[in-house]
Amino acid sequence: MKSLMFLGCVLFIFSSLTYAQNQSLVFGVLDIRPMVNIHKNKIETQKPGFIIELLLLLEKHLNIKIEFKICPAKRCFVMLAKGEIDGIPMASFSPDRAKHFGAYPMLNGQVDSARKVFDGSYALYTLKNSTLNWDGEKFSAVDLPIGVNLGFSVAGFLKEHGLSILENNSAQANMEMLLAKRVAGVAVFKSLGNAILKRDPRYKAIVMQPIPLTSKPYYMVLSHQLVKNKPQLAEDIWNGAAKIGPSLEYQKIIIEYLK
């Protein structure tokens, strides 16, 4: 009898391990250096980007296989809604996104802030001699649109403040438009904007305004189909990402990318 019980336990453990090892997920990512580094439509192998590094750590932590689908932000969300991809590694929460596009970690009917991956802060970049100003509550001296990445949530923030925007697939392209005086400023993640400014001496003409535009938590978003069909795997992904995000190991990786 004991031997049968032991055999049953072994088979259960083996089947659980096989179940985990057989999981192959697809995450949608876009080229936003240094978060995701793409060259010739392929993710770079040596330094793939610190968001890819997060997914690789998650892959190891959960003993699953993660593949990547390169797509613009809006396209990624459409594919997520259709179940064509399983997740997006980082996105801020909005009720519209949660209803129509993907699932967030929830607790008592609210997004679970304890399971965020990290906090993201948007900053405003302008030319040194610009009169454009953000005082933390309102904008002044805005004579041109603000450049933003296509599909980034800061676009809604700017529109709420009555500003026109010019969307682009690349944060660096937005910086180039700023140099050409086609936009009054660029709104982008602080970490991303600062990394771009280090790439080219021409960007010394650009400065970051001291007051952040907005700061919000970012979560790993999963398809509703994945959450429905594999609820425990979804919970493991959210819990794992929330554990990895603030870890010392991952924070050291981020620092290396932002040097």
C-alpha positions as CSV (number, residue, x, y, z in Angstrom):
1,M,0.0,0.0,0.0
2,K,2.8,2.4,1.0
3,S,4.6,1.6,-2.2
4,L,1.5,2.4,-4.3
5,M,1.2,5.7,-2.4
6,F,4.9,6.5,-3.0
7,L,4.5,5.7,-6.7
8,G,1.5,8.0,-6.9
9,C,3.4,10.8,-5.4
10,V,6.3,10.3,-7.8
11,L,3.9,10.3,-10.8
12,F,2.2,13.4,-9.6
13,I,5.5,15.3,-9.1
14,F,6.8,14.1,-12.5
15,S,3.5,15.1,-14.2
16,S,3.7,18.5,-12.6
17,L,7.3,19.1,-13.7
18,T,6.4,18.0,-17.2
19,Y,3.4,20.3,-17.2
20,A,5.7,23.2,-16.3
21,Q,8.4,22.3,-18.7
22,N,6.0,22.0,-21.6
23,Q,4.7,25.5,-21.2
24,S,5.6,27.7,-24.1
25,L,4.4,31.3,-24.0
26,V,4.7,34.2,-26.4
27,F,5.2,37.8,-25.2
28,G,4.8,40.8,-27.4
29,V,7.6,43.3,-27.2
30,L,8.6,46.5,-29.0
31,D,11.9,48.2,-29.7
32,I,12.4,50.6,-26.8
33,R,16.1,50.7,-25.9
34,P,17.4,50.0,-23.4
35,M,14.3,48.1,-22.3
36,V,14.2,45.9,-25.5
37,N,17.1,46.0,-27.9
38,I,16.2,45.0,-31.4
39,H,18.6,45.0,-34.4
40,K,17.4,44.0,-37.9
41,N,14.1,42.8,-36.6
42,K,15.8,40.5,-34.1
43,I,16.4,40.8,-30.3
44,E,20.1,41.2,-29.7
45,T,21.7,38.3,-28.0
46,Q,24.5,39.9,-26.0
47,K,22.4,42.8,-24.5
48,P,18.7,42.0,-25.2
49,G,17.3,44.8,-23.0
50,F,16.4,44.8,-19.3
51,I,12.7,43.9,-20.0
52,I,13.9,40.9,-21.9
53,E,16.2,40.1,-19.1
54,L,13.2,40.1,-16.7
55,L,11.4,37.6,-18.9
56,L,14.5,35.4,-19.1
57,L,14.7,35.4,-15.3
58,L,11.0,34.6,-15.1
59,E,11.5,31.8,-17.6
60,K,14.2,30.3,-15.4
61,H,12.2,30.9,-12.2
62,L,9.0,29.1,-13.5
63,N,10.8,26.5,-15.7
64,I,8.8,27.6,-18.8
65,K,9.8,28.7,-22.3
66,I,9.1,32.3,-23.4
67,E,9.3,33.4,-27.0
68,F,9.0,36.9,-28.3
69,K,6.9,38.6,-30.9
70,I,8.0,42.0,-32.0
71,C,5.1,44.4,-32.5
72,P,4.2,48.1,-32.0
73,A,2.4,48.7,-28.7
74,K,-1.1,49.1,-30.1
75,R,-0.7,46.0,-32.3
76,C,0.6,44.0,-29.3
77,F,-2.6,44.9,-27.3
78,V,-4.8,43.9,-30.3
79,M,-3.0,40.6,-30.5
80,L,-3.3,40.1,-26.8
81,A,-7.0,40.6,-26.9
82,K,-7.3,38.0,-29.7
83,G,-5.2,35.5,-27.7
84,E,-2.5,35.6,-30.5
85,I,0.1,36.3,-27.8
86,D,0.0,35.3,-24.2
87,G,1.4,38.5,-22.5
88,I,2.9,41.9,-22.6
89,P,5.8,42.3,-20.1
90,M,4.9,45.8,-18.8
91,A,1.9,48.1,-19.0
92,S,0.1,50.5,-16.7
93,F,-3.4,49.7,-15.6
94,S,-6.5,51.1,-17.1
95,P,-10.1,49.8,-16.8
96,D,-10.4,49.9,-20.6
97,R,-7.3,47.8,-21.1
98,A,-8.4,45.3,-18.4
99,K,-11.9,45.0,-20.0
100,H,-11.0,44.9,-23.7
101,F,-7.4,43.7,-24.0
102,G,-5.8,41.8,-21.2
103,A,-5.8,40.6,-17.6
104,Y,-4.0,42.2,-14.7
105,P,-3.3,40.7,-11.2
106,M,-6.3,41.5,-9.2
107,L,-7.3,41.5,-5.5
108,N,-10.8,42.1,-4.2
109,G,-11.9,43.6,-7.5
110,Q,-9.0,46.0,-7.7
111,V,-5.6,45.8,-9.5
112,D,-3.2,44.3,-7.0
113,S,-0.4,47.0,-6.6
114,A,1.6,44.6,-4.5
115,R,2.2,42.5,-7.7
116,K,3.5,45.4,-9.9
117,V,6.8,44.7,-11.7
118,F,8.1,48.3,-11.0
119,D,7.1,51.9,-11.0
120,G,7.6,53.9,-14.2
121,S,8.1,57.7,-14.2
122,Y,7.5,59.8,-17.3
123,A,9.6,62.9,-17.9
124,L,9.3,65.8,-20.2
125,Y,12.3,66.6,-22.5
126,T,12.8,69.9,-24.2
127,L,15.5,72.0,-25.9
128,K,17.6,74.0,-23.5
129,N,16.3,77.3,-24.7
130,S,12.6,76.2,-24.7
131,T,10.0,78.2,-22.9
132,L,7.7,75.2,-22.5
133,N,7.1,74.6,-18.9
134,W,5.4,72.0,-16.7
135,D,4.9,73.1,-13.0
136,G,3.5,69.8,-11.8
137,E,-0.1,70.8,-12.5
138,K,-0.3,72.6,-15.8
139,F,1.6,73.3,-19.0
140,S,2.5,76.7,-20.4
141,A,4.1,78.1,-23.6
142,V,3.2,75.0,-25.7
143,D,3.4,76.0,-29.3
144,L,3.8,72.6,-30.9
145,P,2.7,69.0,-30.3
146,I,4.4,66.7,-27.7
147,G,6.2,63.7,-29.1
148,V,5.2,60.4,-27.6
149,N,5.7,56.7,-28.3
150,L,2.7,55.1,-30.1
151,G,0.5,53.3,-27.6
152,F,2.1,54.7,-24.5
153,S,-0.3,55.7,-21.7
154,V,1.3,59.1,-21.3
155,A,-0.6,60.2,-24.4
156,G,-3.8,60.1,-22.5
157,F,-2.3,62.2,-19.7
158,L,-1.2,64.9,-22.2
159,K,-4.6,64.9,-23.9
160,E,-6.3,65.4,-20.5
161,H,-4.2,68.5,-20.1
162,G,-5.4,69.8,-23.5
163,L,-2.2,69.2,-25.4
164,S,-1.9,67.8,-28.9
165,I,0.5,64.9,-29.5
166,L,2.5,63.4,-32.3
167,E,2.9,59.7,-31.9
168,N,5.9,57.7,-33.2
169,N,7.1,54.1,-33.0
170,S,10.5,55.2,-31.6
171,A,11.5,57.4,-28.7
172,Q,14.7,58.3,-30.4
173,A,12.8,59.4,-33.5
174,N,10.9,61.7,-31.2
175,M,14.1,63.2,-29.9
176,E,15.2,63.8,-33.5
177,M,11.9,65.6,-34.2
178,L,12.7,67.7,-31.1
179,L,16.1,68.7,-32.5
180,A,14.4,69.6,-35.7
181,K,11.8,71.7,-33.8
182,R,8.9,69.7,-35.1
183,V,7.7,69.0,-31.6
184,A,7.8,71.2,-28.5
185,G,8.9,68.4,-26.2
186,V,9.1,64.6,-25.8
187,A,7.3,62.7,-23.1
188,V,9.0,59.3,-22.4
189,F,10.1,57.1,-19.5
190,K,12.8,58.8,-17.6
191,S,15.2,55.8,-17.8
192,L,14.6,55.5,-21.5
193,G,15.0,59.2,-22.2
194,N,18.2,59.6,-20.2
195,A,19.7,56.5,-22.0
196,I,18.9,58.1,-25.4
197,L,20.6,61.4,-24.5
198,K,23.9,59.6,-23.8
199,R,24.0,58.1,-27.4
200,D,24.8,61.2,-29.5
201,P,26.6,64.5,-28.7
202,R,23.8,66.3,-30.6
203,Y,21.5,65.5,-27.8
204,K,23.3,67.8,-25.4
205,A,20.9,70.4,-26.7
206,I,18.1,68.5,-25.0
207,V,17.4,68.7,-21.2
208,M,15.0,66.8,-18.9
209,Q,12.5,69.0,-17.1
210,P,12.9,68.6,-13.3
211,I,9.3,67.8,-12.4
212,P,8.1,64.3,-13.5
213,L,4.9,64.3,-15.6
214,T,3.4,61.2,-14.0
215,S,4.5,58.1,-12.2
216,K,2.5,54.8,-12.0
217,P,3.0,51.1,-11.4
218,Y,3.5,48.8,-14.3
219,Y,2.3,45.2,-14.4
220,M,2.7,42.1,-16.5
221,V,-0.5,41.8,-18.6
222,L,-1.7,38.4,-19.7
223,S,-4.3,37.4,-22.2
224,H,-7.8,36.6,-20.9
225,Q,-7.6,33.3,-22.7
226,L,-4.4,32.3,-20.8
227,V,-6.0,33.3,-17.4
228,K,-9.1,31.4,-18.2
229,N,-7.4,28.2,-19.4
230,K,-4.4,28.1,-17.1
231,P,-5.3,30.2,-14.0
232,Q,-2.6,28.8,-11.8
233,L,0.1,29.5,-14.4
234,A,-1.2,33.1,-14.7
235,E,-0.9,33.5,-10.9
236,D,2.6,32.0,-10.9
237,I,3.6,34.5,-13.7
238,W,2.3,37.5,-11.8
239,N,3.8,36.4,-8.5
240,G,7.1,35.6,-10.1
241,A,7.3,38.9,-12.0
242,A,6.5,40.8,-8.8
243,K,9.2,38.9,-7.0
244,I,11.9,39.4,-9.6
245,G,11.2,43.1,-10.4
246,P,12.4,44.6,-7.1
247,S,15.1,41.9,-6.5
248,L,18.7,42.9,-6.1
249,E,19.7,40.6,-8.9
250,Y,17.4,42.4,-11.4
251,Q,18.1,45.9,-10.1
252,K,21.8,45.3,-10.8
253,I,20.9,44.3,-14.4
254,I,18.9,47.5,-14.9
255,I,21.8,49.6,-13.6
256,E,24.2,48.0,-16.1
257,Y,21.8,49.0,-18.9
258,L,21.4,52.5,-17.8
259,K,25.2,53.3,-17.5
